[in-house]
């Protein structure tokens, strides 16, 4: 049953993002992404700091070793992104970042394969993280999967917009996003069989998962939110972020 949960939840992230991208116009997607970024920031930070890390520290592992693992995880994802293998870009034309015209076209044109490879590796890592969480605790697995899906939707929608701006057809852009999303299923299944026998490693794997969530939120998402905005947009931003935190808090409270 655990393997079925892993397959379903890892598949859901990629499928949901593709369905959203396929059903909405580019203009609406562009407006939706900024709200989803705020929501996923709250969900990722809430999941890492309120649920996954406390769960890891409740085990028998040394707190000193777990903090070292957290530090190592942050550095690992930093280096992985340096190598352009752990991308989570959400920008698009007209996003207020003041890129020059056709910025996305040039970006995607220069590194179309790098985009696909990077997203696939990112999704594969997410799949392994989901598998480790489900093997530790089913409820923890669902909360972790929810956090990853909340982040995957704006990520994949953002990549879809970039590909469209680069001249890809809707069908081709959606197909590439769907193929990239399947890497999470592969990571989840492989993680189930490889991680399963090593139960003593679960606390460390949960800390690595938390380091991924914290890194994405702090290094990528929060900087996108730190822009001078009208007060109404700022309130909306805080409301979406608070909704993400509130959702995780509600799930944590119900689980205890």
N, C-alpha and C positions, 0 to 999 in steps of 0.2 A: 504493500500500500504506500509506503514511503517513497519508493521509486516512482510510482504513479503521480504522487503529489509533486515530486521534483520535476518530472517531465511536463506536467500541466502548467505549473507556475513559470518555468523557464520559457515555455512556448508562448505563454500569455503576453509577456512583455513585448516581444517582437511582433506578435500578431496584432495586439491592441494598437501599437504605434502605427503599423501599416494601415489598419482600418481607419484610424483617425485621419491620417494623411490622405487616404484615398477619398474620404467622404467630404472634406472641407476644401475651400478655395485657398489659394496661396496667401491672399491678404488676410483672411480670417486666421489661418495657421500662424502667420507672423504675430498677430495680436495675442493669440492663445499661448504661444510659447513663453512669453515673458511672465504670464501668470503661473504657468506650469513650472517654470524655473523657481519662482518663489515658493510654491507648494512643495516641490521636491527638496528644496533646501531644508525646510522644516521637517519633512519626513526623514531625510537622511540623518540630520543631526539628532533628531529625537530618537530614531531607532538605534543609532550608535551609542548615544550617551545615556539614554533612559532604559534601554532594553538589552542590547547585545553585550555591551561591556559589563554591566552588572551581572548578567548571566555567567559570563566568563570568569569573573572574579569570585563567584560563589563556589567554584570548584576547588580542587585540592592543589591547583598549580600555584607556584610562588608568585606573589604580586610583583616582585622585582623582575622576574622573568617575563611576566605579562606586559609590564611597562616597556621593557626592552623590545619585546615583540611589536608593541604599538609603534615605537619609534622606528624600528626596522621596516615596518609596513609602510609608514609614511614616506620614508626615504626610498623604498622600493618603487612605490607608485610615482614618486617624483621622477626617478630615473627612467621608469618605463614611459612616462609622458615625454621626457627629454628625447627618448629614442623614437617618438611619434608612434608608439605602439599602444598608447592608452589615451585615446582621444575622447573628449566629451564636449565638443563645440556646439553651441546653440545659436551662433550669430546668423544673421540674414541681412539682405539688403534693406536699408531703411530701419535698422534696429537701434539707431542712435549712437553707434560706436564710431561714426564718422570715418568709415573706410572710404577710399576713393571708389568711384563708379566702376562697376564690374569686378570689384574685389573678390567676390565669391567665385566668379567665373575663372579668374586667374588661380585662386587657391585650389579649386577642384580640378582645374585643367592641369596644374602642375603635379598634383598628387592623388589622382583618382584611385589608383591601386593602394596607395598608402592609407587613404581614408577607409577603404574596405578592409584592409589587413588590420589596421588599428582598431576599428570598431569590432571586428571579429574577435580579436584577442581580448578586448575589453569585455565583450559579451561572454566569452569563454570563461574568463575569471569570475564574472558574475554568476555563471552557472555552477562553478565549483563552490563558491561562497554559499549559494542557496542550498546545495547538497549538504554541506557541512552543518548548516543551521538546522535543516530537517533531521539529520542524523542525531544532533544533540537534543532536539526537542521539537515536536511537530508544531506547536504554537509558535515557537521562535522561528521556525522555518517560514510560516505564513507571514509573520511580521517582516522578516528579512526580505522575503520575496516581494511584499508590497512596497518596501522602500526602494528596491531595485527597479521594479516596474514603474514607480513614480518618477524615477530618474531617467529610465530608458525612453519614456514617451517623449519628453522634450528633446532628448538627445537625438533620437531617430527622426523626429519631425524636423529638427534643425538641419540634420544632414540631408533630409529629403529636399528642403528648400534650397540648400546649397547646390545640390545636383540639378535641380530645375533651373536655377540661375546660370548653371554652367552649360545648359543646352540639352540636358537629358530629357527624354520624353517622360511623362508621368508613369507609364507602365514600366519603363526601364529603371527609373529611380526607385519605384516601389519594389520591384523585383530584387534589386541590389540590397535594399534595406531588409527585405524578408530573408534573404540568404545570410546576411550578416547576423540577423537575429537568431537563426538556427544554431549558431555557434554556442549560444547559452544552453541549449538543450544538450549538445554534445558535452559541454563542460559539466552539466548537472549529472548526466549518466555516468561519465567517467569518474566524477567525484564520488558518486555513490559507491562504486565498486573499489576505488582506490583508497578513499578516506575511511570507509566503513570499518575495516578491521583495526584501525588505529584510534580507538576511543580516547586514549589518554591525550591525544593531540587536539581534541575538540576545543578546549579553552583557548588554545593558541590560534586555531583557525578562526574562532569567533573574534578574537582581537584583530587578526588580519582583516577580517570583513569590516570591522569597525574602522580600522585605519583607512580602508578604501572609501567608506562613506564620508569620514571626516575630511579626507584629502579632497574628494570631489566637491564637497560643500564649500570648504574654505578656499581652495586654490582656484576653483572654476566658477562656482555658482555665485557666491557672495560678491566677488569682484564685479560680476555683471549687474548685481543689484545696487552697487555703490555708485550711483550716478545722480546728479542733481535733477530732481523731478518736481513737478507741481505737487502741492500738498495732497491733492486727491489721489494721484498715482502712488505717492508714498504710503498713504493709508491703505490703499488696495494691496500694495506690496506686502506690508506688514500683516494685513488680514490673511492673505494667502499663506504666508510663512507661519503665522499663528495657527491656521487651520491644519497645516501639516504636523506641527508639534502637538496640537490638540488631538488629532486622530491617533497618533502614536501613543499619547498619554492614555487615551481611552482604551486602547487595545491592551496596554500594559496593566492598567487597573483591572480590567476584566479578567486578564489571565491570572491574576493573583487573588 
